[in-house]
């Protein structure tokens, strides 16, 4: 007998399936390897912080959160 309730599977995409450090390769072309790694880490920290704050305050939907972060 099939269940009428759908099954939902969720997983952490960033850091699990996608490398959040890959931007460091592009940054290294402009700022050098040492500075690129720290810039990439800082960018990721602010990206997560911005997302958490906006989601906790219910200001913007998750889908629109990253556009301002990347500008």
N, C-alpha and C positions, 0 to 999 in steps of 0.2 A: 504494500500500500504506500503510495507516494504521499509525502508530507505537503500540506498546503502552505507551509511557511518556507520562504526562500532561505537558502544558506548564504551567508555573507562571509567572505574571506578578506581580511585586511592585513596589510604588512607595511613595514617601514620602507619606503622607496629610497629616500635619500640616505646615503651612507651604507645601505644594504645592497641595492641593485645598481645604483648610480654612484660614481665617484664624485664626491663634492670637492675633492682636491684637484680635479682635472683642469680647473680654471687657472691653476698655478702655472701650468705649461704655457698658456697664452700670456699671462702676466710676466713671466720670466723673459719673454722677448722684449719687453719694454723696461722692466725694472731690475733684471738680474734674478738669479735663482733664490738667493737668500731672502731678498725682500718680497719676492713673489709668494713664497710659502706663508709668510706672516700676513701679507695682504689678503690672501685667499682665506686664511683662518679668520681674520677679522671680518671679512665680508660675510662669511658663513655665520659667524656669531650674531652680527647685526641682522642678517636675514631671518634667522630663527627668532631673535628677540622681537623684531618688528611684527612677525607673524603671530607670535604668542600674544603680544599686547593687543593687536587689533582684534584677534579672535576672542580674547577674554573680555574686551570692551564691546564686542558686537558692533564695531563701527563699519567694517567692510567684510564682504564675503571672502572666503579663502582664495577664490580664483582671481580676485583683483588685487590681492595683497602684494604680489611680487613685482608688479609693474612699477610702482614708485620706488621700490628698493633698488631696482636695477638702473634707474635713471641717474 
